[in-house]
């Protein structure tokens, strides 16, 4: 399995749950990254933690790693190459995909342990939080795709 380049978002996310017939709330479709999935059983929302109103059922404290580049639909094992090292390190993840790429959410409390496990597996990680006053604080905000 190939080594993947991951880009760490500087933001903190929440995973929210609503009833399957609830309308999509306006606060859910904001921010640089969000995902909304409706099934017969639930409405699931991944969004910036700061946008979640009080009283909404949610799991806070997630950090987001995006696979850089554009992934081909015939690619096999890329997600497993990320999930495996995290599972071996005892780290839970929440994954979602777009047409172009995959996203992994790990709890902020497990972030450093996650980064270490992924690096041991040969993956690289860029980005994250920086001091806004530091000269190198100009982080890439490009949206990536499947690798």
N, C-alpha and C positions, 0 to 999 in steps of 0.2 A: 504494500500500500504506500502511496506517495506521501512525502512530508507535505503538510499544508501550511500556508501562511494564514494566520488568524489576526483579525483586527479587533482590539478591545474597545468597546464604546466607553466614553467617560461617564455615561449616565447610569443611574440605578433604575431598575424596572420592577414591575409587579405583574403577577399572573392573577387575573380576576375571573370570577365565575358568576354568571347570571343564568336566569331561567331560559330554556330554549326558545320560548316565544317572546322574550323581552326585545324591545327595539334596540338597535345599536346606539349606545349613548354617544353624544357629540364629543365628550371628553376623551373617548377611547381612540378616536381617529386623529390624534395630534402627536407631534413630536417627530424626531428623525427616524425612529423605528417603532412600528407597532404591527401587531398581527391580530386579526379578528377571525375566529372560526366558529361557525354554527353547526351543530349536529342535532339529531333528534333529542339528545339528552341534555345539552347545555349550550350556552353562549360563552366561549372562552376568549379572553382578551389579554394580550400582552401589551403593556404600554409603560410610559414613564411613571414611576412610582409617585412622583409629585402631582400627577394629574388625577389620581384616584380619590374620589370624594369619600368622606366619612360614611360609614354604613354599608359600603360595598364589600362583599365577601372577596378577599384577596390574600395572596401570599406575597409579602413584600421582600425586598432585599436581594434581588437578582442582578447580576452583571452579565453583559451580553458580549459574546465572542462571535464575530462574523467570519466565515471562510472567504478570503479574498479571491477575486477573479470570477470567471464564469465557469460553472461546472456543467459538464456534458451529462445528458440524461442517461447515457450508457455507462457512466462511471460507476464502479462497484467498490464498495468497502470504505469510501471516504468517511462517512458518518461513523462507521464501526471503528475506524482508526482513531477517532476522537473519543468516542464513548468508552472504548475498551480501557485505555489508560486511566480514565476518570473512574471507571468501575473498580479497577484494580486498586486505586487509591482510596476507595470507599466514598467517592464523591457522587452525589445525586446531580442529575442534569435535567433540563427541560429543553427539548429541541423543537425547532420549527423550520420550515423550508419555504423558499419562494421559487419562482420560475428559474432564477439565476443561481441561487446559493443556499447554504445552510447556516443556521444560527444556533448557537448553544447558549443557554442561560445556566449559570452556576451561582450558587448563593455567595453573596459578598463575603461571608465569613469563611468560605472555602476558596476564595479567589487565588490567593498565593499558592496554596497547595495544588489547585487546578493547573495554574500556569507551570508549576514545576513538573507535574505529571505529564503534561502535554509536551513540554520541552524535552523531557527524558525520552519521549516517544519520537522525537525528531521534528516536531512541529515548531514553527516560529510564531511569536506573538508581538504585535506592534500596538501602539496607542495606549489609551488609558487616561487617567487623570494626571494633569500637570498643573503647576503653578501658573495662573494666567499672566503673571508678571515676568515669567521666565522667557528669554528670547526664543526658545524652541517650542513655545506653546502653540504655534500654528499647526494644529493637528489636521490631518487629512479628514475630510468629511465626504469622501467619495463613497458611493454605494457600490458594493461589489457583486460578484456573481458566483456561479458554480466553478470549482476548480477541478 
